[in-house]
Amino acid sequence: MQKTPKGLRLHIGIFGRRNVGKSSLLNALTRQTVSIVSDVAGTTTDPVEKPMELLPIGPVVFIDTAGVDDVGILGDMRTARTKKIFNRSDLAIIVAAGNGWSPFEEELLKEFTDRNVPVIIVFNKVDLESPGPELTQKLNNAKYAVVQTVAVKAQGLFDLREAIIKQTPQEIINSPAIISDLIQPGDMAILVVPIDKEAPKGRLILPQVQTIRDILDSDAYCMVVKERELRDAFQKLNSKPAIVITDSQAFLKVADDTPNDIPMTSFSILFARVKGNLSEFVRGAMLIDELKPGDNVLIAESCSHHPITDDIGTVKIPRWLNQYVGGKINFSHTQGHDFPEDLQKYKLIIHCGSCMFNRREVLSRIMHAKRAGIPITNYGLTIAYSLGIFERALSPFPGVLEMYRKLKK
């Protein structure tokens, strides 16, 4: 369970002012000394993550954050890091000390309510002072989960765990399908997996592994081949496969070698709907037609790795887009949880498949882009569009394909 990728875990952020007991609460929940605890305000400087299993939910990751009321230059930097955790919190715990409810907590509450993130309000240190009945009644009337604790004495933790279970989003309990809704038991899926310089030695990349697992869970089966062996694989099958899934980098060859009556797409496009919003990404890809030489395009990647020769994000996609628009585009790149607040200079945002992110963070980025009026799409859709095989790549998703055709008219 500890090896479950963070992108598949429920992300629970713990927020509040300095010295309200956030770190003590995390230590009590996990029954470990995860965060340093001190009476000195501002002890937690950077977000502290603790993966664990929380039954009956399963794998989660708790994130302890610095106080939102931190001051000074370093305080502002710590607060900025805390606010980044907003983007990936599936569930927010707002901690206040006793009756210390203030505009800081109200601001946090509004932020998460606007994001449609479930909130649990924890009044900690109630052995010293309790919240007033009017405040608790007001929060209860607004349908917020309210818990009272004394973290250092492990009081109220059962109630808090129960609240976490009740407030966990249903989409976490019933995680979105990768491919199981596209195939039937007994179906065959062909997975095309290039073995290139970016393929990790001795193993497959995470989206490929997760897709295989989803196929097996569906009582279907798969054949895994490299792109050079795909045509030969078709000839050796007694019946045609239900679907072909390829690495986006091999899109063109796989499209050529796959019969037109067999649905075909890429791992990246599968993950566009699992981790984000496929329809929104399709709309974003259509704006590629409006790009001109000299435009600014942001390429965002969820994992941090040193780019190699012919890297997909820093080399291949820029090359294909430059060829498509007939000139040089100005590309900017971000990695990991870094993402610009100001997006106004960009004409388009292209995101990776986000296998290392949880869905909440990708949806937060889509929302941020929509607010700024900037289109956003992902790697697989960008590649398919720039190579002229967009409709073919959307063939397994008839509803989305129909939407695209209507928008195209």
N, C-alpha and C positions, 0 to 999 in steps of 0.2 A: 504493500500500500504506500510505503514511503517513496517508492519509485514512480508513483503516478505523476505525470507531467503537471506542472503548475497550471498550464492552460486548461486542464480538465478538473481543477479543484474549485470549490466554492471559495471565493475571496471575501473575507470578513475583515473590514477595516475598523479600527478602534480610534475614535476621534474625541477631541475635547481640549479644554484649556490645560495649561501646565499644572502639574501637581494635583490633579483630581483623582489619580490612582489608575490611569490607563495601563501602565506597565504592571502594577500589582494585579490588576484584573486579568491580564494575559497570563501572568505566571500562575495565577490560581486556576484558570481555565485549563491550562496545559499541564498543571502539576509539575512544572519545571521552572527553573530560574532562566527564563528566556531573555527577559529585559532587565537591565540594571535598575534597581529601585533605590530612591533617595528622597529625603525631605527637601532637597534643593530643587527648586523649580527649574525645568528645562534639562533634566538629566538625559532624557531621550533626545538625541540629536538627528539621527537618520531613521527612516522606517526600518523596523525589525520584523522579519517574517518568520513564522513558525508553521511548517507543514505538519499536519497530524490527521488522524482518523477520528471523526466525530460521528458516532453511531446515533441514529440509523442513517444519517445523511451520507456518510462515506468520507472520502478525502477532502480536506479543507485546508486553507492556509489563512492563519490569523496575521494581521499586519498592525503592529503597534506604531503609532506616529508621534511626531513632535507636537507640542501644544500649538494650537492655532492662534494663541495670543502671544507667541514668542516675540521678543523685541530686539532692536538693533540690527546691524547689517547681517550678522550671522543668523539672527532670529528670522529675518526676512527670507534668507536662503532656506532655512529649515521649514518655514511655513510653505514656501514654494514647493518643496519636496513632498510635504504632506498633501498639498492640493493635487499633486499628480496621482496620489492614491485614490482620489475621488473617481478617477476615470476607470479604475479596474475593480472597484468594490461592488460585489453582488449584493452585499448586505452591510449596512453601516450600524455600528454601535456608537452612540453619542454618550459620553460619560460626563456627568456633572457631580460635583462634591456637595453632598447634603442638599441644602436649598439654594445652591449657587447657580441657579438658572439665570442666564444673562443674554445680551444681544449676540454674543459669540455663539451660544448654543442655538439660538433662533436662526442665525445665519446658516449654520450647518444644517439645521433641520430643513430650511427652505431649499438649500442647494440639493440635498438628496431627494426631497419631494419633487422638485423640478425635473430631476433625472429619472423619476419613477423607481428609485432604489428603496427597498424596504428598510425601515429604521427601527432599531431598538434603543430606547432611552434608559440609561442606567444611572440611578442616583446612588453614588458610592459614598462610603464613610457615613452611613446613616446612623451609626452608633454615636456620632458626635453631633449631628444635626440632620433633621429630616426635611424633605420638601413639604411645602404647605399643601393642605388639602385642595385649595382652589387650583393650584398649578397641576397637581396630579389628575384632578377631575377634568380640567381643560384638555390635557393631553389624551386622557382616556376617551373623552368625547370626540376627539379628532381621530380616533381609531389607531393611535400609536401604542405599541407595546411598551409598557413601563415596568421596570424591575428595580428593586432596591437591594443593595449589596453592601457587605463589608468585606472587601477583597482580601485583606490581610488575614482575616479570620475564616475565609472560605464560606461566608454566609451569603445566601441568596444565589449561589452558583447553580443549584438545581433549577431554580426558576429561570435563570438566564439561559441555560442549555435548552430548556423547554421552549423559551421564546425564540431561540435561534432556529430550532427545528420547525416551529410554526411559521416563521417569517421567511424561511428559505424559498426562493422563487421556484415555481413548479418546473421551469425550464431546466433547472439544475437537477431536480429529481429525475425528470424525464428528458435527458439530454437529446439534442437534435440528432437525427440520423445522418450518417455520412453518405451511405449508398443503399441502406436496407430498404428504403421506400422506392427505390428504382429497380429492384430485382425481386424475384420470387424464389421460394425454397426450391432447390434443385437447379437453379440457373447457373450459368457459367459467366464469369466476368474475366476479361483479359486485362491485366495491369502491365503497362509498358514502363519499365524502370531503367533508364539509361545509367550505365556505370561510368561516370566521368570523374573529373578531378574534384568535384564538390561532393561526390557521394562518400559518406563516412566509411572508412576502412572496416570491412568485416560486418557491416550492418546496413540496414535500410534507413531512410530518413523517416521521421515521425509520422507525417501524413500517410505514407505508404503502409507503415505498420498498422496504423489505426484503421485504414480502409480494409486491409486484410482481415483484421479482427471483426469488423462490422459485417463483412461478407460471411465469415464463419458463424457469427451469431445469428445470421439470417438463414442458416441451413442451406446456404449456397456454397459454391466453390469457385476457385479462381486459378488462372494460369498466369505466372509472372514471367515476362520475357523482356529482353532488351529490344530496342527499336529495330535493330538489324535482323532480328529473328521473327518479327511479327508476321510477315507475309508467309513464311514457312509454317508458323504456328497455325494459321488459318487452314492451310492445306491438310494439316494432320488432324483437324477436328472433324468428327462425324456430324456435328450439328453446329449451327452458328451461335456465337455467344450472345448474351443479352445486352452486353455493353462493353465498351473499351474505354479504359481510363489511362491517360498517359501523363507523364511529366510534361509540363508546358513547353519546355525547351525542345522537345521532340515533336511538337504539334504538327508541323508541316509534313514530315515524313509519315507519321502515323495516320494523318488524314488521307494521304495518298494511298496508303496500303490497306486502309480499312474500307470494306464495301459500304456504299452509301446507305444501305438499308439497316446498318448496325449503328445504334446511337454511340456517339463518341464525345468525350469531354476530357478535362484534366483534373488532377488532384487539386490544383489551386482553385478551380472553379467549384468543385465540390465543397471546398472549405470556405468559399465566399459566402455560402448560405449557412454553413455550420457555425462559422465564427462571426459573420456579419449579416449583410442583407444583399442577396444576389440581385434583386430588382434594382436597388439603388446603385450597385456597382455596374450593372448593365447600362443604366442611364448615364453614369459617369463615363463609361467607355465610349459612348456615342459622341461625346464632346471632343474626342481625339480628332475628329474631322475639322474642328475649329482651331486646332493648333497651327501656329505659324512659326517659322524660324525666328529665333530670338525670344520666344516665350519662356517663362519660368515654370518648370515642372518639379514637384517634390516627389521623391521616391522614398517610402518609409518601410523599413524592415524591422520585424519584431525581435529577431535574434541578433546578437552582436558577434560577428566573426570577421576575421581579416579577409577582405576580398581577394580572390585568386584570379589568375588569368582567365578571361572569358566569363567572369562572374555574371549571373543573370541580372542582378539589380544595377550594377555599376557599368556593365559593358554591353550585354546583349539587348536589354530593353532600350537603353539609349540609342544603340545602333539601329534597331528596327524602327524606332519612332523617327529618328533623323531621316531614314530612308523614306518613311511614309509621308512626312511633311515636305521633303525635298530641301532640307537645310538643317542647320545646327540649332538645337534647343538647349537652353540653359538648365541643367539638372542640378538639384540639391538633394542631399541624402541625409536621412536620420536613421538611427539604430536604437533598438531597445525601447525604453519608455520615454525617450526624448521625442517631443513633438512640438512644433512651433505654436505659440499662442496666436500670433498674427499670421494669417494665411493669405492676406489680401494680394500679395505680389504673385501668387501662383495661379496659373490657368487650369491646372489639373494636379490631383494627388493620386499617386499609384501606390497601393499598399501590397505587401507580400501576402501569402496565404494565412499568416498569423497562427501557425500551429503552436507557437510558444506563448501566445496570449490567451487570456480567457475572453469569452464573447463580449462581456461588458466593456472591456477596454476598446475593442474594435467598434462597437456600437457608439461609444463615447466619441471616438474620432469621426465617425460618420456624422453624428449630431453636430460636432464642432465645425466640420466642413460645411454642413447645410446652413448653419447659422451665418457662416461667412460668405455663403453663396458660391462656394468653390466645389466643382464636381470631384468625386472620388471614385476610383475603381480599384481593381487589383491586378496582380501580375498576369494570371492566366487569361483574363478577359482582355487585357491590353495586348498580349501577344497574339491571341486569336484575331482581334480586330485589325491589328497592324499587318497580319499575314493574310487577311482576306478570307478567313474561315470561321467568322463569328457565328453565323447561323448554325453551322455544323457543330460547333462547340456547345451550343445551347440546345442541341437536339434532344438530350435526355429530359429537358425541362419544358414541356410544351406550353405551360402557362406563361412562363417568362419569355419564351420565344415569340408567342403571340403578342405579348406586350411590346416587345422590341419592334416587331413588324408594324404595329399600329403607330408607334412613335416615329418610325422611320418614314412613314408616308408624308 
